Amino acid sequence: MERTSNGGMLYHEVQEANLCAVHCVNTVLQGPFFSEFDLAAVAADLDGKERQVMLEGGAATGTFAAGDFFSEESHNVSLGGDFSIQVLQKALEVWDLQVIPLNCPDAEPAQIDPELENAFICHLHDHWFSIRKVSGEWYNFDSLLAAPQHLSKFYLSAFLDSLKGSGWSIFIVKGNFPQECPMSSSSEASNAFGQWLCPEDAERILKETSSVRSSSSAVENRSNDNVDQQIPYQALSSEEVRTFSEMEDDDLKAAIAASLLDASAVGANLGAVGTTSQRDETEKQK
């Protein structure tokens, strides 16, 4: 179960290199519990066990030589630093937490009412991030964000639906989460990319970074191939929030989901236009 921890402070890690899996695990636990070396050790242990199983199976059937499987690259961490879901599962098992796919039969209650859960892990291609309930409030702890993004319980459901519609794999994290994590100070964690924030500071930071981003790089972000993955992180406008607040629950969820999907479609169109424009410019130069 989820309990108030660290005086309601939010632990967030901003993207460092390709360490999003580390950031994801730590924000689920709400503290700097794991480093990239810890997860690499878990991956190596899993690789060793998998190789042993394959070796024993191959020896029994005579299908391959002893060194065949050992020449393979790791199945649990890529050269780019992306870890497998098995690594995240093993890391969280240390804290007696269970990771369950949201689309499995055991997760049906969460599919109906995700508000009843305490944490979700989301994955697409080489990016991981967590959605976590802290002190009764939901936050998006994506390391690509400068600070945690608050999610209302209605927006949570629509956000998860939007992610699933965009191809993200979503997992539920169940168990007894760590209640406290020692803080070195109110604003710094024990690693270079983690920080403790009160909800008010998180909201302020997001507003500041959103303003800068919208004026300097919005067009660039929406013209690349990954725009359909970035769109779901957008917050609702103040006008949309006021409109949605007047709706019934079911209508509200449907409207927010439609808004997010529309944004994804617009982003995809912008990306297509950008690609076409580049191609036309190339042809003119010829």
Backbone bond lengths (Angstrom), bond angles and torsions (degrees), N, CA, C in turn:
res aa  C-N    CA-C-N  psi(-1)  N-CA   C-N-CA  omega(-1)  CA-C   N-CA-C  phi
1 M - - - 1.456 - - 1.522 110.88 -
2 E 1.325 117.02 156.67 1.462 121.91 -178.58 1.516 109.68 -94.16
3 R 1.323 115.94 132.88 1.450 120.73 179.55 1.525 109.28 -128.98
4 T 1.339 115.80 157.06 1.456 119.27 177.02 1.522 109.19 -62.02
5 S 1.333 116.79 128.98 1.457 120.22 -178.25 1.519 110.14 -134.97
6 N 1.345 115.08 154.65 1.464 121.82 177.23 1.523 113.18 50.03
7 G 1.312 115.91 37.99 1.449 120.17 175.51 1.516 114.56 62.10
8 G 1.332 117.45 24.59 1.451 120.65 179.94 1.521 114.10 83.11
9 M 1.339 117.59 4.32 1.464 120.85 177.80 1.529 109.91 -71.56
10 L 1.333 115.97 150.65 1.462 122.21 -179.45 1.523 109.01 -105.97
11 Y 1.331 115.99 131.16 1.468 119.39 176.41 1.522 109.02 -99.52
12 H 1.339 116.09 122.71 1.470 121.11 -177.20 1.517 110.15 -132.70
13 E 1.325 115.81 142.81 1.459 121.38 175.26 1.524 109.17 -119.90
14 V 1.321 115.61 129.41 1.462 121.78 178.72 1.524 108.59 -89.29
15 Q 1.324 116.72 143.17 1.463 123.12 -173.41 1.522 112.67 -50.26
16 E 1.324 115.23 127.08 1.453 122.79 175.75 1.527 107.65 -127.30
17 A 1.342 116.81 119.29 1.466 121.71 -178.43 1.532 109.54 49.77
18 N 1.345 116.52 -129.44 1.470 120.49 178.76 1.530 110.86 -110.52
19 L 1.328 115.79 41.47 1.465 120.00 -173.61 1.522 113.27 -98.46
20 C 1.330 117.95 28.41 1.459 119.49 -176.79 1.531 112.55 -61.01
21 A 1.342 118.24 -31.28 1.464 120.03 177.96 1.524 110.57 -65.24
22 V 1.330 116.88 -39.09 1.475 121.57 176.37 1.524 109.19 -63.54
23 H 1.324 116.13 -46.98 1.460 120.39 179.37 1.520 110.87 -60.32
24 C 1.320 116.32 -39.98 1.465 121.29 -178.73 1.528 111.49 -63.00
25 V 1.323 116.48 -49.17 1.467 120.71 -179.43 1.527 110.70 -62.44
26 N 1.317 116.65 -44.30 1.467 119.71 -177.54 1.519 112.80 -67.59
27 T 1.331 117.43 -34.95 1.468 117.85 178.68 1.522 111.34 -76.03
28 V 1.324 117.64 -27.04 1.467 119.74 171.26 1.524 109.28 -63.03
29 L 1.327 116.62 -43.77 1.464 121.83 -178.72 1.522 112.64 -81.28
30 Q 1.355 116.10 -13.95 1.461 122.96 -178.23 1.527 112.74 58.23
31 G 1.332 113.01 56.22 1.447 120.19 175.75 1.522 110.17 172.14
32 P 1.318 119.16 159.61 1.473 122.60 -179.33 1.523 112.06 -79.09
33 F 1.323 116.43 66.46 1.464 121.36 -174.29 1.528 113.09 -82.09
34 F 1.334 118.02 -29.87 1.465 121.14 -175.44 1.529 111.05 -125.59
35 S 1.328 115.18 147.29 1.461 122.03 172.35 1.525 108.45 -110.62
36 E 1.330 116.58 172.67 1.460 119.95 176.76 1.522 111.32 -62.53
37 F 1.343 116.96 -29.29 1.463 120.94 179.52 1.529 110.71 -71.46
38 D 1.320 116.33 -34.74 1.464 120.10 176.95 1.527 110.50 -63.53
39 L 1.341 116.66 -47.13 1.462 119.60 -179.55 1.522 111.08 -68.09
40 A 1.328 117.57 -34.74 1.464 120.68 177.27 1.529 110.22 -63.62
41 A 1.334 116.22 -37.19 1.466 120.14 177.98 1.524 110.52 -66.90
42 V 1.327 116.91 -39.71 1.467 120.63 176.97 1.521 109.65 -63.02
43 A 1.339 117.22 -43.07 1.465 121.66 179.73 1.527 110.95 -62.28
44 A 1.326 116.35 -42.60 1.465 120.66 179.86 1.521 110.84 -63.97
45 D 1.319 116.81 -39.65 1.463 121.03 178.45 1.531 110.69 -64.44
46 L 1.327 116.37 -43.32 1.464 120.12 177.42 1.525 111.17 -63.55
47 D 1.336 116.44 -42.60 1.468 120.20 178.14 1.521 110.98 -59.00
48 G 1.330 115.63 -43.49 1.455 119.81 -179.47 1.511 112.17 -62.14
49 K 1.323 116.28 -43.25 1.467 120.02 179.35 1.527 111.21 -66.50
50 E 1.344 116.32 -39.98 1.468 119.42 179.62 1.527 110.56 -65.85
51 R 1.338 116.91 -40.93 1.468 120.36 178.47 1.528 111.13 -62.81
52 Q 1.329 115.86 -39.29 1.454 119.67 179.74 1.517 110.86 -64.57
53 V 1.328 116.88 -42.16 1.466 120.76 178.26 1.521 110.45 -63.10
54 M 1.337 116.69 -44.70 1.455 120.76 179.94 1.525 111.33 -65.93
55 L 1.319 116.42 -38.94 1.455 120.89 179.01 1.516 111.19 -63.15
56 E 1.331 115.40 -45.89 1.462 119.60 179.41 1.520 111.24 -64.69
57 G 1.339 115.67 -40.78 1.466 118.71 178.96 1.509 111.92 -66.88
58 G 1.343 116.83 -39.48 1.459 120.47 -179.92 1.513 111.50 -68.48
59 A 1.331 116.08 -38.77 1.464 119.74 179.53 1.522 110.73 -65.25
60 A 1.330 115.36 -36.19 1.465 119.24 -178.53 1.519 112.07 -70.05
61 T 1.332 116.20 -34.07 1.474 120.33 -176.44 1.514 112.74 -100.18
62 G 1.356 116.70 -15.00 1.453 120.17 -178.62 1.507 113.57 70.45
63 T 1.338 116.83 27.68 1.469 120.42 -174.82 1.513 113.29 -87.48
64 F 1.346 118.86 -22.38 1.459 119.39 177.63 1.524 110.34 -153.27
65 A 1.325 114.55 160.99 1.456 120.42 -178.86 1.517 110.49 -75.81
66 A 1.323 116.29 163.12 1.463 120.98 -174.26 1.517 112.92 -59.27
67 G 1.337 118.48 -33.97 1.459 120.06 -175.46 1.504 114.99 -88.74
68 D 1.312 118.16 -5.14 1.461 120.35 -174.77 1.516 112.67 -58.09
69 F 1.312 117.15 -52.08 1.461 120.28 -174.50 1.523 111.13 -72.42
70 F 1.345 116.67 -28.89 1.464 119.31 -177.97 1.529 112.07 -70.75
71 S 1.330 116.67 -16.56 1.458 119.15 178.64 1.521 112.23 -82.98
72 E 1.316 117.19 -9.79 1.454 121.61 -178.50 1.528 111.02 -74.81
73 E 1.336 116.24 152.44 1.454 120.63 174.71 1.522 109.76 -72.10
74 S 1.335 115.35 166.76 1.462 119.89 179.51 1.519 111.04 -59.87
75 H 1.320 115.83 139.29 1.458 121.50 175.93 1.527 111.35 -91.81
76 N 1.321 116.54 -4.09 1.466 119.75 -173.25 1.524 114.77 -119.85
77 V 1.317 117.47 -6.93 1.458 121.14 172.29 1.522 108.07 -150.00
78 S 1.329 115.94 130.37 1.455 120.55 -178.73 1.521 110.31 -85.93
79 L 1.331 116.06 168.14 1.468 120.21 177.80 1.520 110.74 -62.51
80 G 1.356 116.02 -26.79 1.459 120.19 178.88 1.517 113.84 -81.30
81 G 1.337 117.41 -5.65 1.458 120.84 177.32 1.514 115.36 98.45
82 D 1.335 117.82 8.10 1.463 120.17 179.05 1.521 109.59 -82.86
83 F 1.336 116.52 129.90 1.459 121.46 -179.01 1.524 110.60 -98.59
84 S 1.315 115.83 153.99 1.462 120.99 178.39 1.522 110.52 -79.11
85 I 1.334 115.90 163.58 1.465 120.48 177.58 1.523 110.12 -62.73
86 Q 1.341 117.42 -29.60 1.464 120.40 178.80 1.532 111.13 -62.35
87 V 1.329 116.66 -35.67 1.465 120.39 178.77 1.528 109.95 -66.94
88 L 1.334 116.83 -44.94 1.460 119.95 178.84 1.528 110.68 -63.47
89 Q 1.338 115.84 -39.30 1.463 119.53 178.71 1.523 111.24 -61.86
90 K 1.331 116.85 -47.02 1.464 120.92 -179.42 1.527 111.70 -63.96
91 A 1.323 116.49 -38.40 1.460 119.71 179.35 1.521 110.88 -64.19
92 L 1.324 116.84 -42.59 1.463 120.36 -178.16 1.526 111.59 -75.37
93 E 1.335 117.15 -24.07 1.467 120.19 176.21 1.522 111.21 -63.11
94 V 1.326 116.56 -26.47 1.469 120.38 176.97 1.525 109.82 -57.73
95 W 1.327 116.69 -31.59 1.461 122.35 179.79 1.530 111.77 -101.20
96 D 1.329 114.84 19.54 1.463 120.84 176.81 1.531 111.96 60.87
97 L 1.326 115.25 37.55 1.459 121.25 177.94 1.524 109.31 -110.77
98 Q 1.302 115.97 142.40 1.462 122.20 -177.15 1.529 109.70 -111.60
99 V 1.326 116.16 136.97 1.466 122.14 178.96 1.526 108.84 -109.35
100 I 1.340 115.90 121.99 1.461 121.89 -174.27 1.530 109.26 -126.39
101 P 1.344 118.82 132.91 1.475 120.22 175.68 1.523 110.79 -61.06
102 L 1.310 116.80 136.63 1.456 120.84 -177.99 1.532 112.08 -66.23
103 N 1.333 117.03 -23.42 1.467 119.85 -176.96 1.524 113.70 -92.27
104 C 1.345 117.72 9.64 1.465 119.18 178.58 1.530 109.90 -89.47
105 P 1.348 118.02 158.06 1.475 121.38 -177.62 1.523 113.52 -56.91
106 D 1.340 117.43 -35.19 1.464 120.20 -178.56 1.528 112.02 -66.37
107 A 1.330 116.82 -17.21 1.461 121.02 -176.86 1.524 112.56 -97.61
108 E 1.318 117.51 11.21 1.465 119.93 -176.67 1.528 113.50 -56.14
109 P 1.338 120.28 -41.62 1.465 119.35 177.72 1.529 112.42 -58.42
110 A 1.338 117.00 -37.86 1.468 120.49 179.60 1.520 111.13 -70.82
111 Q 1.322 117.35 -30.73 1.458 120.70 177.39 1.528 110.05 -65.89
112 I 1.320 115.66 -36.27 1.462 120.62 -179.01 1.527 111.27 -77.32
113 D 1.331 116.14 -44.54 1.468 120.59 -177.76 1.523 109.85 -141.06
114 P 1.346 118.00 86.07 1.470 120.93 -178.77 1.522 113.58 -62.65
115 E 1.328 117.30 -19.25 1.456 121.35 179.75 1.532 111.55 -60.68
116 L 1.334 117.42 -22.94 1.458 121.48 -178.95 1.532 112.26 -72.89
117 E 1.334 117.53 -16.06 1.457 121.39 -177.67 1.525 110.84 -88.99
118 N 1.336 115.07 -179.23 1.461 120.02 -178.61 1.528 114.04 -121.69
119 A 1.331 116.97 -20.78 1.465 118.50 -178.94 1.518 110.42 -161.49
120 F 1.332 114.72 146.82 1.463 122.35 175.19 1.526 108.35 -130.64
121 I 1.328 115.24 147.28 1.456 122.54 172.22 1.521 107.51 -114.63
122 C 1.330 116.65 133.91 1.468 121.72 -178.09 1.522 109.13 -121.80
123 H 1.357 115.82 140.55 1.459 120.69 -177.49 1.517 110.97 -143.23
124 L 1.327 114.95 135.58 1.467 121.64 172.63 1.518 107.78 -149.40
125 H 1.344 115.63 124.70 1.464 121.41 -178.60 1.530 109.39 55.94
126 D 1.322 118.93 -112.57 1.462 120.25 -176.23 1.523 112.31 -113.42
127 H 1.326 117.59 27.15 1.460 119.20 -179.05 1.528 111.29 -126.55
128 W 1.337 114.44 133.38 1.462 122.95 176.41 1.526 109.29 -118.89
129 F 1.325 116.77 145.21 1.467 119.91 168.00 1.521 109.16 -155.97
130 S 1.324 115.54 162.86 1.461 120.08 -178.09 1.519 111.69 -115.66
131 I 1.308 115.10 153.42 1.464 123.69 169.71 1.520 105.10 -119.55
132 R 1.312 117.12 123.44 1.469 119.87 -168.57 1.526 111.38 -134.52
133 K 1.312 115.81 142.29 1.457 121.53 172.80 1.535 108.62 -91.54
134 V 1.317 116.43 125.11 1.467 122.26 178.79 1.524 108.40 -128.93
135 S 1.312 116.03 122.56 1.469 121.42 -179.45 1.525 111.58 53.70
136 G 1.334 116.16 38.66 1.463 121.39 175.90 1.513 115.14 83.82
137 E 1.341 117.88 -2.01 1.467 121.51 -179.79 1.524 110.04 -117.10
138 W 1.351 115.41 144.33 1.458 120.81 -178.58 1.526 111.35 -92.06
139 Y 1.351 115.36 142.79 1.459 121.42 178.48 1.527 110.78 -139.53
140 N 1.319 114.69 144.84 1.453 122.28 172.07 1.529 107.23 -91.15
141 F 1.344 116.90 113.24 1.458 121.43 -176.80 1.525 112.02 -100.67
142 D 1.316 117.16 32.22 1.458 120.40 177.67 1.523 109.85 -57.84
143 S 1.328 116.63 127.96 1.470 120.57 -177.78 1.523 112.74 -69.10
144 L 1.334 118.06 -11.54 1.463 120.67 175.06 1.530 111.33 -77.59
145 L 1.319 116.39 -11.44 1.455 121.52 176.35 1.532 109.56 -92.09
146 A 1.317 116.22 147.48 1.465 120.45 -179.69 1.522 112.19 -71.02
147 A 1.333 116.99 -21.18 1.465 122.26 -178.94 1.526 108.06 -157.53
148 P 1.330 118.03 163.00 1.462 120.40 178.37 1.523 111.23 -60.88
149 Q 1.335 116.06 140.48 1.464 121.78 179.68 1.523 109.43 -103.75
150 H 1.325 116.27 120.46 1.459 120.64 -179.61 1.524 110.54 -67.63
151 L 1.346 115.72 137.88 1.458 122.02 177.94 1.522 108.89 -124.46
152 S 1.323 117.33 125.46 1.460 119.18 173.28 1.520 108.62 -69.26
153 K 1.325 117.30 163.45 1.463 118.78 -176.87 1.529 111.03 -66.46
154 F 1.326 117.81 -28.37 1.461 120.51 177.43 1.530 110.31 -75.09
155 Y 1.316 115.91 -41.39 1.460 120.46 179.36 1.519 110.42 -67.44
156 L 1.340 117.99 -31.66 1.456 122.40 178.07 1.525 110.54 -56.08
157 S 1.327 116.94 -50.73 1.458 121.56 -178.49 1.522 111.15 -60.96
158 A 1.335 116.99 -45.65 1.461 121.03 -179.54 1.527 110.78 -67.36
159 F 1.326 117.44 -37.27 1.458 122.14 179.37 1.527 110.59 -62.87
160 L 1.334 116.90 -45.16 1.460 121.21 178.23 1.529 110.64 -63.24
161 D 1.332 116.93 -42.01 1.462 120.54 178.08 1.525 110.89 -61.54
162 S 1.335 115.93 -40.38 1.463 120.52 179.50 1.522 111.17 -64.99
163 L 1.330 116.64 -42.20 1.456 120.28 178.19 1.521 111.20 -62.60
164 K 1.333 116.73 -45.61 1.467 120.28 178.18 1.517 110.63 -59.93
165 G 1.330 117.06 -40.79 1.454 120.93 179.47 1.516 112.64 -66.40
166 S 1.336 117.61 -23.48 1.458 122.42 179.23 1.524 112.41 -92.84
167 G 1.342 116.53 4.61 1.459 120.15 175.10 1.513 116.28 96.28
168 W 1.326 118.15 6.19 1.464 120.59 179.16 1.523 111.00 -72.33
169 S 1.326 116.17 142.65 1.465 122.08 170.22 1.525 107.39 -90.06
170 I 1.332 116.29 132.62 1.462 120.86 -175.76 1.525 109.59 -123.58
171 F 1.305 115.83 135.93 1.464 122.37 -178.85 1.528 109.20 -126.99
172 I 1.335 115.56 145.82 1.462 121.40 175.23 1.524 108.37 -94.84
173 V 1.313 116.76 142.59 1.463 121.19 174.38 1.523 107.14 -111.04
174 K 1.332 115.79 121.66 1.463 121.48 -177.65 1.517 111.18 -120.60
175 G 1.333 116.46 151.30 1.456 121.28 176.62 1.513 111.67 133.87
176 N 1.315 115.56 -167.75 1.460 121.88 179.17 1.522 109.42 -95.75
177 F 1.312 115.83 106.33 1.452 121.31 -176.76 1.531 110.43 -74.66
178 P 1.341 117.39 152.05 1.475 120.00 175.71 1.525 109.89 -55.53
179 Q 1.324 116.19 133.02 1.458 119.96 -176.44 1.521 112.17 -83.92
180 E 1.318 116.21 -33.47 1.463 119.81 -177.57 1.520 109.99 -137.47
181 C 1.318 115.98 147.07 1.467 122.43 171.95 1.515 106.94 -133.22
182 P 1.335 118.47 122.42 1.474 119.99 -179.63 1.523 110.84 -56.86
183 M 1.328 116.18 132.14 1.453 121.52 179.98 1.521 109.20 -106.40
184 S 1.355 115.30 130.08 1.462 119.22 179.12 1.515 110.66 -67.93
185 S 1.342 115.85 -31.78 1.463 121.69 173.37 1.505 106.55 -160.46
186 S 1.304 117.93 176.21 1.453 121.23 -178.38 1.514 112.46 -70.04
187 S 1.342 117.95 -17.41 1.459 119.78 -174.65 1.515 114.43 -122.60
188 E 1.355 118.34 -8.45 1.449 119.67 -176.01 1.520 110.50 -125.63
189 A 1.333 114.92 145.89 1.453 121.23 175.59 1.530 108.23 -104.53
190 S 1.321 116.57 -175.10 1.455 119.86 -176.29 1.523 111.98 -90.05
191 N 1.315 119.09 14.87 1.453 121.02 170.90 1.524 108.68 -133.12
192 A 1.324 115.92 175.66 1.458 119.66 -171.35 1.520 113.79 -78.71
193 F 1.326 117.09 -15.37 1.457 118.29 -174.24 1.527 114.02 -118.33
194 G 1.322 118.60 6.11 1.455 121.49 179.28 1.518 111.62 -103.29
195 Q 1.321 115.92 151.36 1.463 119.64 177.88 1.521 109.90 -151.95
196 W 1.324 114.72 150.64 1.454 121.90 175.79 1.527 108.43 -100.83
197 L 1.321 116.00 130.15 1.461 120.57 -177.95 1.520 110.08 -133.29
198 C 1.319 116.16 143.66 1.453 118.92 169.35 1.530 106.72 -80.96
199 P 1.332 119.33 156.53 1.464 121.02 -178.85 1.521 114.00 -53.76
200 E 1.327 117.12 -36.22 1.458 120.59 -178.88 1.535 111.35 -66.79
201 D 1.343 116.24 -40.49 1.463 119.50 178.39 1.524 110.96 -67.67
202 A 1.336 116.48 -38.06 1.462 120.04 178.38 1.521 110.84 -61.43
203 E 1.329 116.28 -43.79 1.466 120.57 179.14 1.524 110.93 -63.54
204 R 1.328 116.83 -41.32 1.461 120.82 -179.51 1.530 111.02 -64.76
205 I 1.325 116.57 -44.49 1.464 120.79 -179.31 1.521 110.98 -62.65
206 L 1.321 116.88 -41.83 1.464 120.15 179.34 1.519 111.26 -63.73
207 K 1.318 116.79 -40.05 1.463 119.93 178.90 1.518 110.83 -64.03
208 E 1.326 116.18 -42.00 1.464 120.39 -179.21 1.525 111.15 -65.96
209 T 1.318 116.77 -46.45 1.468 119.98 -178.62 1.517 111.28 -70.16
210 S 1.336 116.72 -33.07 1.463 119.87 178.22 1.517 110.93 -64.78
211 S 1.328 116.17 -39.58 1.452 120.83 179.55 1.520 111.24 -64.28
212 V 1.335 116.24 -43.82 1.462 120.46 179.65 1.519 110.60 -66.45
213 R 1.336 116.02 -43.94 1.455 120.93 -176.96 1.522 111.95 -64.43
214 S 1.339 116.41 -40.83 1.460 120.11 -177.18 1.521 111.76 -67.86
215 S 1.342 117.45 -27.98 1.455 120.21 -177.39 1.520 113.57 -90.40
216 S 1.357 117.58 -18.56 1.457 118.95 -172.68 1.521 115.63 -117.56
217 S 1.360 117.18 -28.77 1.463 117.06 -171.91 1.516 114.80 -139.43
218 A 1.308 119.04 12.89 1.465 120.08 -177.35 1.518 111.48 -61.82
219 V 1.335 116.80 -45.49 1.461 120.09 -178.27 1.517 111.07 -64.49
220 E 1.324 116.03 -41.83 1.462 120.28 -179.70 1.517 111.24 -63.43
221 N 1.339 117.36 -44.30 1.454 121.38 -179.17 1.523 111.68 -63.22
222 R 1.326 116.57 -33.58 1.455 119.81 -175.14 1.519 113.40 -88.43
223 S 1.329 117.06 -2.81 1.450 119.38 -178.66 1.524 113.13 -104.27
224 N 1.331 116.84 3.11 1.455 117.43 178.58 1.513 111.02 -96.65
225 D 1.349 115.14 174.54 1.463 120.24 -173.17 1.514 113.43 -69.90
226 N 1.335 118.14 -18.66 1.459 120.86 -176.05 1.514 112.75 -97.64
227 V 1.334 117.85 14.62 1.464 119.97 -174.57 1.509 112.42 -61.28
228 D 1.334 118.01 -33.77 1.459 119.42 -178.23 1.514 111.21 -70.43
229 Q 1.356 117.94 -19.23 1.457 120.51 176.34 1.528 110.68 -84.10
230 Q 1.349 117.56 -27.85 1.454 120.75 -175.89 1.516 112.13 -83.96
231 I 1.340 117.58 -30.13 1.453 121.68 -175.02 1.524 113.70 -55.04
232 P 1.363 120.20 -41.21 1.465 118.41 -177.19 1.510 114.98 -59.01
233 Y 1.348 119.28 -17.26 1.452 120.73 -178.71 1.520 112.39 -79.02
234 Q 1.355 118.17 -10.75 1.448 119.95 -175.98 1.525 111.30 -67.40
235 A 1.312 115.75 137.40 1.456 120.61 176.38 1.519 109.44 -81.88
236 L 1.320 116.32 160.65 1.453 120.62 177.58 1.517 110.83 -74.08
237 S 1.314 116.77 150.06 1.456 120.63 176.22 1.517 109.29 -73.57
238 S 1.332 116.31 163.62 1.466 120.32 -178.85 1.526 110.76 -63.65
239 E 1.337 117.31 -34.61 1.468 119.86 178.68 1.520 110.98 -66.56
240 E 1.336 116.44 -40.33 1.467 119.65 178.83 1.521 110.76 -65.30
241 V 1.333 116.43 -39.85 1.462 119.94 179.39 1.527 110.42 -61.22
242 R 1.338 117.21 -44.61 1.459 120.36 -179.90 1.526 110.87 -64.10
243 T 1.324 116.59 -40.58 1.466 120.09 179.76 1.516 110.97 -65.77
244 F 1.347 116.17 -46.06 1.449 120.01 -177.49 1.531 112.45 -66.73
245 S 1.325 117.10 -29.27 1.456 120.32 -177.75 1.527 111.98 -65.80
246 E 1.324 117.23 -18.34 1.452 120.98 -178.25 1.531 112.24 -93.28
247 M 1.332 116.96 -3.07 1.456 120.47 -176.25 1.518 112.00 -92.22
248 E 1.330 115.88 162.47 1.456 121.67 171.90 1.526 108.02 -73.27
249 D 1.348 117.04 163.19 1.452 121.49 -174.29 1.522 113.17 -55.43
250 D 1.334 117.61 -51.09 1.461 121.11 -176.71 1.521 110.99 -64.03
251 D 1.334 116.35 -42.99 1.459 119.73 178.90 1.525 110.60 -64.96
252 L 1.324 115.71 -36.07 1.454 120.92 -179.37 1.522 110.88 -62.85
253 K 1.320 116.76 -48.86 1.458 120.52 -178.96 1.523 111.02 -61.09
254 A 1.330 115.94 -43.03 1.461 120.31 -179.38 1.528 111.06 -64.44
255 A 1.327 116.87 -40.25 1.461 120.64 -177.93 1.520 111.72 -68.00
256 I 1.341 116.65 -42.29 1.456 119.74 179.44 1.522 110.32 -65.26
257 A 1.337 116.23 -43.73 1.462 119.82 179.32 1.518 110.72 -60.26
258 A 1.337 116.23 -42.45 1.468 120.46 179.28 1.520 110.65 -63.40
259 S 1.346 116.10 -39.01 1.453 120.28 179.50 1.520 111.47 -63.35
260 L 1.329 116.32 -43.01 1.459 120.70 179.81 1.518 111.50 -66.75
261 L 1.345 116.93 -41.14 1.458 120.78 179.66 1.514 111.04 -67.37
262 D 1.334 117.20 -37.80 1.458 120.76 176.78 1.528 110.30 -62.13
263 A 1.344 115.46 -40.68 1.462 119.44 179.33 1.515 110.76 -63.24
264 S 1.341 116.62 -38.77 1.460 120.42 178.44 1.514 110.93 -63.26
265 A 1.345 116.04 -40.98 1.463 120.42 -179.80 1.521 110.65 -65.43
266 V 1.337 116.78 -42.31 1.461 120.62 178.53 1.520 110.44 -62.26
267 G 1.331 116.12 -43.36 1.459 119.79 179.46 1.511 111.98 -61.89
268 A 1.337 116.34 -42.06 1.455 120.36 179.40 1.516 110.63 -63.31
269 N 1.343 117.55 -40.11 1.469 121.25 178.10 1.519 111.35 -64.29
270 L 1.357 115.73 -40.98 1.456 119.46 178.15 1.518 111.14 -62.65
271 G 1.347 115.50 -39.13 1.456 119.33 177.99 1.517 111.18 -64.06
272 A 1.337 117.00 -39.95 1.462 120.97 179.17 1.519 110.88 -65.51
273 V 1.338 116.11 -40.97 1.465 120.37 178.90 1.515 110.58 -62.96
274 G 1.344 115.87 -42.44 1.459 119.59 179.56 1.522 111.72 -61.25
275 T 1.347 116.69 -41.83 1.459 121.10 179.50 1.517 110.90 -64.77
276 T 1.343 116.95 -42.42 1.458 121.55 179.52 1.515 111.22 -63.57
277 S 1.342 116.37 -41.79 1.455 120.73 -179.88 1.513 111.33 -62.44
278 Q 1.313 116.43 -41.08 1.455 120.05 178.55 1.517 111.30 -64.03
279 R 1.332 116.81 -40.00 1.451 121.17 179.38 1.524 110.92 -65.57
280 D 1.325 117.39 -41.73 1.466 121.38 179.13 1.522 110.80 -63.66
281 E 1.331 116.31 -40.96 1.466 120.51 -179.71 1.526 110.59 -64.31
282 T 1.326 116.30 -38.31 1.462 120.68 178.33 1.512 111.25 -63.40
283 E 1.340 116.16 -41.88 1.453 121.00 -179.94 1.524 111.20 -65.38
284 K 1.343 117.85 -37.50 1.449 121.13 178.17 1.518 111.38 -64.03
285 Q 1.320 116.02 -38.86 1.460 120.10 -179.88 1.508 111.76 -66.04
286 K 1.341 115.90 -29.88 1.455 119.89 176.44 1.535 110.89 -68.70
